[in-house]
Amino acid sequence: MQSELTLPTKAHKSKKNKPFKLPPRVKKMAWLTLSVTVAVGVWWLLSVIPSTAQSFPNPVSVAQAIGTMVGRGVLLSDIGSSLFSVAWGFIFGFVLALPTAILMAWYKPLENIIGPWIQFIRSIPPLAYVPLVVVSAGIGAKAQIIVICIATFLVMTVTIYQGVVNIDPTLIKAARVLGARDRDIFIHVIVPAATPYIITAVRLGATTALTTLIAAESTGAEAGLGMRIQSLSQTFDVAPMMLYIIIIGIIGITLDKFIRLFERKVTKWQDK
């Protein structure tokens, strides 16, 4: 009997030769692991070079500083105090920035009056007006919240303003033709169209709140990450200082991740 040879079909060939691909999540975790490994390696290298060893304690010393600061009973209270100031300063800044930015973009006279002052104050570092805040509000959490509120308000106002200004005028004209009033246009046209810019403003505001933290806590705070960094710098206690800097960075990354997740859920309609 003559044997029959079965040639592989095109589908079988393509399936066999198809290269293996890692799932996106696994690939992302692999890159993250590599990034962290390289960063820790560079950190360890800096900790053994004589010229940088004093500024960069090795990772083991920083990890041990967690127990030291917990033993002193200040780590959790410092984190809680800073998060309290950052949260309320950011919330007040956003509540003020959203209507201010929309009104500035909507009414030209208001922009001409307020706009130059916002740009003027933005160019002043928060540390410069901290003494004025202390004189008017006293020392403590109230002054910290005011400083963070001012910094976040300025950043978010400019970002949201740019989003509203860049809205397609055709959408507004179409709404007016259909009989929409200013209030309806605000709610149903401007806010949805400017949502990506508003969320970007939230991200920038959260970052600004954290970067302003040290300046805000120089108002005579009794606890807080920024206050503790300043206190530790006076005694050259470098390992706990590095720990607190890392904690601020971790809080910042965590906030950014939550905001990005919220952004994906809110702006799903843009992908359709």
C-alpha positions in Angstrom: 0.0 0.0 0.0 1.1 3.4 -0.8 1.5 5.6 2.3 -0.1 9.0 2.2 1.9 12.0 3.3 0.0 14.7 5.1 1.4 18.1 4.5 1.0 20.6 7.3 -1.6 23.2 6.6 -0.9 27.0 6.6 -2.9 27.3 9.8 -0.8 24.7 11.5 2.4 26.3 10.3 1.4 29.8 11.5 0.3 28.4 14.9 3.6 26.5 15.3 5.8 29.4 14.4 3.9 32.0 16.5 6.4 33.4 19.1 5.5 33.1 22.7 4.5 36.4 24.3 4.3 37.1 28.0 1.0 38.5 29.3 1.1 42.3 29.6 0.7 42.2 33.3 3.6 39.8 33.8 5.7 41.8 31.4 4.9 45.0 33.4 5.8 43.3 36.7 9.1 42.0 35.2 10.1 45.5 34.1 9.1 46.9 37.5 11.2 44.2 39.3 14.1 45.0 37.1 13.7 48.8 37.7 13.6 48.3 41.5 16.6 45.9 41.4 18.7 48.4 39.5 17.6 51.3 41.7 18.5 49.3 44.9 21.8 48.3 43.3 22.7 51.9 42.5 21.6 52.9 46.0 23.9 50.2 47.6 26.8 51.3 45.4 26.4 54.9 46.5 26.3 53.8 50.1 29.8 52.2 49.8 31.5 54.9 47.8 33.4 57.1 50.4 32.3 60.4 48.8 28.6 59.6 48.9 28.4 57.1 51.8 27.4 59.8 54.4 24.5 61.0 52.3 23.2 57.5 51.2 23.0 55.0 54.1 22.7 51.5 52.9 19.2 49.9 52.4 19.6 47.7 55.5 20.2 50.7 57.8 17.1 52.5 56.3 15.0 49.4 56.8 16.2 49.2 60.5 15.2 52.8 60.9 11.5 51.7 60.6 11.8 49.9 64.0 13.7 52.9 65.4 11.0 55.4 64.5 8.2 53.1 65.6 10.0 52.6 68.9 10.1 56.4 69.3 6.4 56.4 68.8 6.5 59.0 66.0 6.3 57.1 62.6 2.5 56.5 62.5 1.7 59.9 64.0 3.9 61.7 61.5 2.3 59.8 58.5 -1.2 60.5 59.9 -0.5 64.2 60.5 0.9 64.7 57.0 -1.9 62.9 55.3 -4.4 65.0 57.2 -2.8 68.3 56.1 -2.3 67.1 52.5 -5.9 65.8 52.2 -7.6 68.9 53.5 -5.3 71.3 51.8 -5.9 69.5 48.5 -9.7 69.3 48.9 -10.0 73.0 49.7 -7.6 73.9 46.8 -9.7 71.8 44.4 -13.1 73.2 45.6 -11.7 76.7 45.0 -9.9 76.0 41.7 -12.7 74.3 39.8 -15.2 77.2 39.8 -12.5 79.8 39.5 -11.0 78.2 36.4 -14.3 77.7 34.7 -15.4 81.3 35.4 -12.1 82.7 34.2 -12.4 80.8 31.0 -16.1 81.8 30.5 -15.9 85.5 31.4 -13.1 87.4 29.8 -13.2 90.4 32.3 -12.8 87.9 35.2 -9.7 86.4 33.5 -8.2 89.8 33.0 -8.6 90.6 36.7 -7.7 87.3 38.3 -5.3 85.8 35.7 -2.3 88.1 36.3 -2.5 87.6 40.1 -2.6 83.8 39.7 0.5 83.9 37.5 2.2 86.3 39.9 1.6 84.1 43.0 2.6 81.0 41.1 6.1 82.3 40.6 6.6 82.7 44.4 7.9 79.5 46.2 5.5 78.4 49.0 8.4 78.8 51.5 8.4 82.5 50.9 4.9 83.1 52.1 4.9 80.6 55.0 5.8 83.4 57.6 2.8 85.5 56.4 0.5 82.5 56.9 1.9 81.8 60.3 1.4 85.5 61.3 -2.2 85.4 60.2 -3.2 81.8 61.0 -0.8 80.8 63.8 1.2 77.6 64.0 -0.1 74.1 63.6 -2.4 72.2 61.2 -4.4 75.3 60.1 -1.4 77.0 58.7 -0.2 73.8 57.0 -3.5 73.3 55.3 -3.6 77.0 54.1 -0.1 76.7 52.5 -1.0 73.5 50.8 -4.3 74.9 49.7 -2.7 77.9 48.1 -0.1 75.8 46.2 -2.6 73.3 44.9 -5.2 75.9 44.0 -2.8 77.7 41.7 -1.7 74.6 39.9 -5.1 73.2 39.4 -6.7 76.5 38.4 -4.2 76.9 35.5 -4.7 73.3 34.3 -8.5 73.3 34.4 -8.6 76.8 32.8 -6.6 75.4 29.8 -9.0 72.5 29.5 -12.1 74.8 29.4 -10.5 77.2 27.0 -9.6 74.4 24.6 -13.2 73.1 24.4 -14.5 73.0 20.8 -16.6 76.2 20.4 -18.9 74.3 18.1 -20.2 72.3 21.0 -21.1 75.5 22.9 -22.7 77.1 19.8 -24.8 73.9 19.2 -26.0 73.9 22.8 -27.0 77.6 22.5 -28.9 76.9 19.3 -30.8 74.2 21.1 -31.8 76.7 23.8 -29.4 75.8 26.6 -28.7 78.3 29.2 -25.3 79.0 30.8 -26.0 76.7 33.7 -26.9 73.9 31.3 -23.8 74.5 29.2 -21.6 74.4 32.3 -23.1 71.1 33.5 -23.7 69.2 30.3 -21.0 70.6 27.9 -18.1 72.2 29.7 -17.6 69.8 32.7 -17.8 66.6 30.6 -15.5 68.0 27.9 -13.0 69.3 30.4 -13.0 66.1 32.5 -9.6 64.8 31.3 -8.0 68.2 32.2 -9.8 68.2 35.6 -8.3 64.8 36.4 -4.9 65.9 35.2 -5.3 68.9 37.5 -6.1 66.5 40.3 -2.9 64.5 39.7 -0.8 67.6 39.5 -2.5 69.0 42.6 -1.8 65.8 44.6 1.8 65.9 43.6 2.1 69.6 44.5 0.5 69.0 47.9 3.2 66.5 48.7 6.1 68.6 47.4 4.8 71.6 49.4 4.6 69.4 52.5 8.0 70.3 53.9 7.4 74.0 53.4 3.9 73.7 55.0 5.3 71.8 58.0 7.9 74.5 58.7 5.1 76.5 60.3 5.8 75.0 63.7 4.2 71.6 63.3 4.5 69.1 66.2 4.3 66.1 63.9 4.6 65.2 60.2 6.9 63.8 57.6 8.2 67.1 56.5 8.7 68.4 60.1 10.5 65.2 61.0 12.9 65.4 58.0 13.9 68.9 59.1 14.3 67.8 62.7 16.5 64.8 61.6 18.6 66.9 59.3 19.7 69.0 62.3 21.1 66.0 64.0 22.4 64.4 60.8 20.4 61.3 61.5 20.5 60.2 57.8 18.9 56.7 57.8 15.6 57.8 59.3 15.7 60.9 57.1 16.0 58.7 54.0 13.2 56.5 55.3 10.8 59.5 55.5 11.8 60.7 52.0 11.0 57.2 50.7 7.6 57.2 52.5 6.7 60.5 50.9 7.6 59.0 47.5 5.5 55.9 48.2 2.5 58.0 49.2 2.9 60.0 46.0 3.0 56.9 43.7 0.0 55.3 45.5 -2.1 58.5 45.1 -1.1 58.6 41.4 -2.1 55.0 40.9 -5.5 55.6 42.5 -6.1 58.7 40.4 -5.1 56.9 37.2 -7.6 54.1 38.0 -10.3 56.7 38.6 -9.4 58.4 35.4 -9.8 55.2 33.4 -13.3 54.6 34.9 -14.5 58.2 34.4 -13.2 58.7 30.8 -14.3 55.3 29.4 -16.7 57.2 27.1 -13.8 58.7 25.2 -12.7 55.3 23.9 -16.1 54.6 22.4 
